[in-house]
């Protein structure tokens, strides 16, 4: 029997990159996965790749979109067992360059959106459910021009501890995963096609294993935190960074 057989999962930002890889892993292990994202065409393509999945287009920064997502989950009638709060945004801006718009966009999606992604899931979460928050190794360092993003991910690491404490009485485990340099389409989205190769090479040079990670490698870590194999893991932060922040 597959380890997530018969379980219901939600993956936000599930149309590409880490979110898509996690949704595929959950489905391969037997779960039915609800995926959400802002671009319907990409989401529809993701559902085809995932297999056992339902697409619910939406933006986690919009509470009404989250309500629609969870109404779809509720209609399935089996509650919610696995939640990967993954959707986020990133952009470069030094202290001198930060604008109110840059700050608000980053925190509205990464922090506010994640808070209400988890809060609105609470009535549906079954006993023994697992919630995994996507933080980042950037929460621990001071990479130039990444301060707002890093601060937003540090906030999520803090929330993970608090939520783990608040929900432990229901048998719900909350943990975080902190990816390092992962080769996803987000890199091109941040720096453009022309600069992407150089930026990826710069990222890889800083990783002790000598390369960027893959979305599938992050998905393996998320699957571990979502499964009974991590039954004694609570409020933790699992680094998937090739040793970047460890060595």
C-alpha positions in Angstrom: 0.0 0.0 0.0 1.3 3.5 -0.9 2.0 5.7 2.1 -0.6 8.4 1.1 -3.2 6.0 -0.2 -6.7 7.5 0.2 -5.4 10.8 1.6 -6.3 14.3 0.4 -3.6 16.9 -0.1 -3.4 20.6 -1.0 -0.4 22.1 -2.7 -0.4 25.9 -3.2 1.7 27.2 -6.1 1.4 23.7 -7.6 1.7 24.5 -11.3 5.5 24.5 -11.6 8.8 24.0 -9.8 8.8 22.7 -6.3 5.1 22.8 -5.9 4.5 20.7 -9.0 7.2 18.2 -7.9 5.6 17.8 -4.5 2.1 17.4 -6.0 3.5 14.7 -8.3 5.1 13.0 -5.4 2.0 13.1 -3.3 -0.1 11.7 -6.1 2.5 9.0 -6.9 2.2 7.9 -3.2 -1.6 7.6 -3.5 -3.0 11.0 -2.5 -5.6 13.0 -4.4 -4.1 16.5 -4.7 -5.8 19.8 -5.0 -3.4 22.3 -6.7 -3.8 26.0 -6.9 -2.0 28.7 -8.8 -2.7 32.0 -10.6 -2.3 30.8 -14.2 -5.0 28.5 -15.3 -3.3 27.2 -18.4 -0.2 26.1 -16.4 -2.4 24.7 -13.7 -4.4 22.6 -16.3 -1.1 21.3 -17.7 0.1 20.4 -14.2 -3.0 18.4 -13.5 -2.4 16.3 -16.5 1.2 15.7 -15.3 0.1 14.9 -11.7 -2.7 12.5 -12.5 -4.9 12.2 -9.5 -5.4 16.0 -9.0 -8.0 18.8 -9.1 -7.1 22.3 -10.2 -8.5 25.3 -8.4 -7.1 28.5 -9.9 -6.5 31.3 -7.5 -4.1 33.6 -5.6 -3.3 32.9 -2.0 -3.1 36.6 -1.3 -6.9 36.7 -2.0 -9.0 35.3 0.9 -11.9 34.7 -1.5 -9.7 32.5 -3.7 -8.6 30.5 -0.6 -12.3 30.0 0.3 -13.0 28.6 -3.1 -10.0 26.2 -2.8 -11.2 24.8 0.5 -14.8 24.6 -0.6 -13.6 22.3 -3.4 -11.7 20.2 -0.8 -14.8 20.2 1.5 -17.0 19.0 -1.3 -14.9 15.9 -1.7 -16.0 14.9 1.8 -12.8 13.4 3.1 -11.2 16.3 4.9 -7.6 17.3 4.5 -4.6 15.2 5.4 -1.6 16.9 3.8 -1.0 20.6 3.2 2.1 22.0 1.5 2.0 25.8 1.8 4.4 26.5 -1.0 3.1 29.5 -3.0 5.4 32.5 -2.8 7.1 35.3 -4.7 10.6 36.7 -4.8 12.4 39.7 -6.1 15.7 41.5 -5.8 15.9 44.9 -4.0 18.6 46.4 -1.9 17.7 48.6 1.1 18.0 51.6 -1.1 15.8 50.1 -3.7 12.9 48.7 -1.6 9.6 50.3 -2.4 6.3 50.1 -0.6 5.0 48.0 -3.5 7.9 45.6 -3.4 7.5 45.2 0.4 3.8 44.8 0.3 3.8 42.3 -2.6 6.4 40.1 -0.9 4.7 40.0 2.5 1.2 39.9 1.2 1.9 36.7 -0.7 4.6 35.0 1.4 3.4 35.8 4.9 -0.2 37.0 4.8 -1.1 34.5 2.1 0.5 31.6 3.9 -1.0 32.5 7.3 -4.5 32.4 5.8 -3.7 29.3 3.7 -3.2 27.5 7.0 -5.9 29.2 9.0 -8.6 28.5 6.5 -7.5 24.9 6.3 -8.1 24.3 10.0 -11.7 23.2 9.9 -10.8 20.6 7.3 -7.6 19.2 8.8 -8.1 15.6 9.9 -6.5 14.3 13.1 -3.0 13.3 12.4 -2.7 15.7 9.4 0.6 17.1 8.4 1.3 20.7 7.4 4.5 21.7 5.7 5.6 25.3 5.3 8.0 26.2 2.5 10.6 28.5 4.1 14.1 29.1 2.7 17.8 29.0 3.6 17.7 32.7 2.7 16.0 33.2 6.0 19.3 32.5 7.7 21.8 34.6 5.6 22.2 38.1 4.4 22.5 37.8 0.7 22.6 41.3 -0.8 19.3 42.5 -2.4 17.3 39.6 -1.0 16.4 41.1 2.3 12.6 41.4 2.0 12.3 37.9 0.7 14.6 36.6 3.4 12.6 38.4 6.1 9.3 37.0 4.8 10.7 33.4 4.9 12.1 34.0 8.4 8.6 35.0 9.5 7.3 31.7 8.2 9.9 29.7 10.1 8.7 31.5 13.3 5.1 30.8 12.5 5.9 27.1 12.0 7.1 26.8 15.6 4.0 28.5 17.0 1.5 26.6 14.9 3.2 23.3 15.8 2.6 24.2 19.4 -1.0 25.3 18.9 -2.1 22.3 16.8 -0.3 19.5 18.5 -3.4 18.8 20.7 -5.2 17.8 17.5 -2.4 15.5 16.5 -1.5 17.8 13.6 2.2 18.1 12.9 3.6 21.4 11.5 7.1 21.5 10.1 9.0 23.6 7.6 11.3 22.8 4.7 14.1 25.2 3.7 15.3 24.7 0.1 18.6 26.2 -0.9 19.5 26.9 -4.6 17.0 24.9 -6.5 16.8 24.9 -10.3 13.2 26.0 -11.0 11.5 28.3 -13.5 11.5 31.0 -10.8 15.1 31.8 -11.5 14.3 32.9 -15.1 11.3 34.7 -13.7 13.5 36.8 -11.4 16.5 37.6 -13.6 15.3 36.9 -17.2 16.4 34.4 -19.8 19.7 36.1 -20.7 21.0 36.2 -17.2 19.6 32.9 -15.9 22.6 30.7 -16.8 25.1 33.0 -15.1 23.0 33.3 -12.0 22.5 29.6 -11.8 26.3 29.0 -12.1 26.8 31.6 -9.3 24.3 29.8 -7.1 25.9 26.4 -7.8 29.4 27.6 -7.0 28.3 28.3 -3.4 26.8 24.9 -2.8 29.2 22.3 -1.3 27.9 19.5 -3.4 28.8 21.6 -6.5 25.4 22.0 -8.1 21.9 23.3 -7.7 19.2 21.0 -6.3 16.2 19.7 -8.1 12.5 20.2 -7.3 12.3 16.4 -7.0 14.9 16.4 -4.2 12.8 19.0 -2.2 9.7 16.9 -2.9 11.4 13.9 -1.3 12.0 15.9 1.9 8.4 17.2 1.9 7.1 13.7 1.5 9.2 12.6 4.5 7.7 15.4 6.6 4.2 14.6 5.4 4.5 10.9 6.2 4.4 8.7 9.3 8.2 8.2 8.8 8.6 11.6 10.5 6.0 10.9 13.3 8.4 12.2 16.0 9.3 15.4 14.1 7.4 18.5 15.2 8.1 22.2 14.6 11.3 21.4 12.8 13.0 23.0 9.8 14.5 20.5 7.3 17.3 22.1 5.1 17.5 20.8 1.5 20.4 22.9 0.4 23.3 20.6 -0.5 25.1 21.8 2.6 25.1 25.5 1.7 24.1 26.7 5.1 25.5 23.8 7.0 29.2 23.7 6.0 
